[in-house]
């Protein structure tokens, strides 16, 4: 059975080996993808902030039996979240209905 100090010595020996070109490329590719997702996230946040700033005025909403007033940005954001949730529900329903029959 390997002791803690022997395990550390083994890890040091493994890390002392030079990294292969493929491993280096994979590591750099992973880092590039993380940076790309960070840039996409920041751009999305900036667009969301611009959307909020541009649409803060209050608008009238006509329901079937009544009406009300709400900020336009909340209407747009609510519709986007509702559409997203309905898309997920539809995907789950289609997957459930088209799955392989159990034996």
KAJOLIN-V413543 format. One record per pair of residues at least 12 apart in sequence whose ideal C-beta (glycine too) atoms are under 6 Angstrom apart, sorted by the first residue. I is the first residue (numbers start at 1). GAP is how many residues later the second one is. Records with the same first field share a line. If there is no record, write none. Layout:
I = GAP ; GAP
This chain:
52 = 21
55 = 17 ; 18
56 = 15
57 = 15
58 = 13
59 = 13
